[in-house]
Amino acid sequence: MCCDMQIVNECSDARYNDCSPHARCIDKTVGYTCRCVPGFADVSPEGLKRPGRQCIPCKSFTRRELSYSESKIYQDNGERFYLLAQNI
């Protein structure tokens, strides 16, 4: 006898995912991922493995944080901050 598998869209309800309120939930075949919306920078502790869990307004960064923050390097293009590199 085989188990019935139910497909769940974790993005259909915020209770089913842990994306930041400032991130978009992206449903995948298995699981989901999160992506910070424009105007917010991803400062999630697990960065590349679990993005979009902590998104802060780009204006929250100080000049010191722009260049180096918790093993992350950011670049400011005048409108958005981009994560350039991260130690994992």
Secondary structure, DSSP 8 states (H G I E B T S, - for coil): ---------GGGSGGG----TTEEEEE-SSSEEEEE-TTEEE--TTTTTSTTSSEEEGGG--HHHHH-BTTEEEEE-SS-EEEEEE--
